[in-house]
Amino acid sequence: MRTTWLLALTLTAVLASPAPARAQISDNDLGNLVANAVVSYAQFSIFDDVNIAVSGRSVTLSGWVTMPVKRTEIAERVKKVDGVRDVVNDIEVLPVSPTDSALRTKLARAIYGHPSFWHYAQMASPPIHIVVDRGRVTLAGRVNSEVERMLAYSLAQVPGTFSVTNRLKLDRER
């Protein structure tokens, strides 16, 4: 009888005590989890570019995507990441344009078809993103060297582009 009473008292004490506090994830680690959620999204392509800012477990998404559904679904994926408190979705949807679509394809062939970038083209999520908005091109993502950065910029100067902005960063600039 005494053992049963002692067991009940112990069980009551355990259930009544607050749950142990979990260590809070750092903004940097949370940013990495969010980035993984974005790049693992099946519809995310080299023609989309999403930037992530994390502050106090609040995530701000910015950049461009080619379809409205991507904007919504990426934000929903990020909201499900453990540790995210809230999400501000500032992702812009690029206008639908057959001319821009053709230019995206031309740029992808020019860059990823070059022997210097074949190793990137074989990746599941290639690191060079090509954003085209009304003929204006922005290169974003990461490359290994300054030579690759300048070569990608040079290859992006295809007929039909009005301007090219090179926002490619080097891997060491993380």
Steps between C-alpha positions, in 0.01 A plus 500: 500500500783738590672422165183581308461828689868591435465416128184714475672791676802477268279479191300804616820698559631414155176591326459824694852626436552724198655345191873554476586801289632416156810679388399777262642466151727779379387725216786371288401135551135585442599679178674184382188292572282751316740508203485121481118515502506747211752320277337162563166635371436296185393799288798720598716548191799692370254767382393579858705677766390517863693689766459424869547728799451369855472714810369371830344193335308729262573420135478751216492360147584717199602449140317381190311195380346422164153394619261624773455148639873483573482814711220356711634146530853609593363717782284208621804269502701752699220539757525126570872514588540428870608817679346753259277742690361697204564558129493824303457413133646775280568268204402662170339308216660571163260604223397233253676570172581268209796726417642472853438126501693456175779720635523287818548189289759671283692619807489159669641337186771764467613469863443136590597386150848648543765238599601707804151460645421137409575386856234742628247390237520142630402603854147438630478869590741699279642804683468764225152651484381693197227756565349672197259788545393678179832427331709606800714216632626445852749223572484383861639214704852374558803398298846374594719777363514854369579356156171303504316807622626713212459221244133453596449876465664495159294201382180674612553775241278327245287677239169609650632611839463867590736480797677246719552544874757265650412413862694173498702450815805287561465193721758641740280813553245302705 
